[in-house]
């Protein structure tokens, strides 16, 4: 656990690649959802605070979830991958990426 990776197949059996680190999400209560189609890892640690942009950056820098500590805010393009195939959420049309 903790080895560098680019995909889950780079990790030992039972581990998955999230944010370029092999982790075992079963050992951490702060689960990570790994989108296998993009390779992005998303923390599912609930936080009900409303953050400013810079406050959110600091929160991500200090977050440790699933054995991963190199969290950052996603780009707009990365966020859009969460709403694929849901046209009302895609701006202005599917495939558009400024």
C-alpha positions as CSV (number, residue, x, y, z in Angstrom):
1,X,0.0,0.0,0.0
2,X,1.2,3.5,-0.8
3,X,3.1,2.6,-4.0
4,X,2.9,4.9,-7.0
5,X,0.6,3.8,-9.8
6,X,-1.1,5.0,-13.0
7,X,-3.8,2.3,-13.0
8,X,-5.3,-0.3,-10.6
9,X,-3.5,-3.1,-12.5
10,X,-0.2,-1.5,-11.3
11,X,-1.2,-2.3,-7.6
12,X,-1.0,-5.5,-5.6
13,X,-4.1,-7.7,-5.5
14,X,-6.8,-6.1,-3.3
15,X,-5.6,-2.5,-3.8
16,X,-6.7,0.1,-6.2
17,X,-5.0,3.1,-7.8
18,X,-6.4,6.4,-6.7
19,X,-4.6,9.7,-7.3
20,X,-1.5,7.8,-8.4
21,X,-1.3,5.9,-5.1
22,X,-2.2,2.2,-4.4
23,X,-4.7,2.2,-1.5
24,X,-7.1,-0.2,0.2
25,X,-10.2,1.8,0.8
26,X,-11.6,-1.0,3.1
27,X,-9.1,0.0,5.8
28,X,-10.2,3.6,5.9
29,X,-13.6,4.8,7.0
30,X,-13.3,7.8,4.6
31,X,-14.2,6.0,1.5
32,X,-13.0,6.9,-2.0
33,X,-15.0,6.4,-5.1
34,X,-12.8,5.4,-8.0
35,X,-14.2,6.2,-11.4
36,X,-12.8,3.4,-13.5
37,X,-13.7,5.1,-16.8
38,X,-11.5,8.1,-16.0
39,X,-9.2,6.9,-13.3
40,X,-10.2,9.8,-11.0
41,X,-10.6,9.2,-7.3
42,X,-13.3,11.2,-5.5
43,X,-13.4,11.5,-1.7
44,X,-16.8,10.7,-0.3
45,X,-15.9,12.2,3.0
46,X,-18.9,14.3,3.9
47,X,-18.3,18.0,4.6
48,X,-21.3,20.3,5.1
49,X,-19.2,23.5,5.3
50,X,-19.5,26.2,2.6
51,X,-16.0,27.0,1.5
52,X,-14.5,30.0,-0.3
53,X,-12.3,29.0,-3.2
54,X,-9.1,29.4,-1.1
55,X,-10.7,27.7,1.9
56,X,-11.5,24.7,-0.3
57,X,-7.9,24.6,-1.5
58,X,-6.7,24.5,2.1
59,X,-9.2,21.9,3.0
60,X,-8.1,19.6,0.2
61,X,-4.4,20.1,1.1
62,X,-5.1,19.0,4.7
63,X,-7.5,16.1,3.7
64,X,-6.4,12.5,4.3
65,X,-8.9,9.9,3.1
66,X,-8.3,6.3,2.0
67,X,-4.6,6.6,2.8
68,X,-4.3,9.4,0.2
69,X,-3.1,12.8,1.3
70,X,-2.4,14.5,-2.1
71,X,-5.9,15.8,-2.7
72,X,-6.7,18.9,-4.7
73,X,-9.7,20.7,-6.1
74,X,-10.9,19.2,-9.5
75,X,-10.8,21.2,-12.7
76,X,-14.1,22.0,-14.4
77,X,-13.4,19.3,-17.0
78,X,-12.9,16.7,-14.2
79,X,-16.1,17.8,-12.5
80,X,-17.9,17.4,-15.8
81,X,-17.0,13.7,-15.8
82,X,-19.4,13.2,-12.9
83,X,-22.4,14.2,-15.0
84,X,-21.6,12.4,-18.2
85,X,-24.7,11.4,-20.1
86,X,-26.9,13.7,-18.2
87,X,-27.6,16.5,-20.8
88,X,-29.2,19.0,-18.5
89,X,-25.9,19.2,-16.5
90,X,-23.6,19.3,-19.6
91,X,-22.7,22.8,-20.8
92,X,-23.4,23.8,-23.5
93,X,-23.4,20.4,-25.1
94,X,-21.8,17.0,-24.7
95,X,-18.2,16.9,-25.8
96,X,-17.7,20.7,-25.3
97,X,-14.5,21.3,-23.4
98,X,-13.1,24.9,-23.5
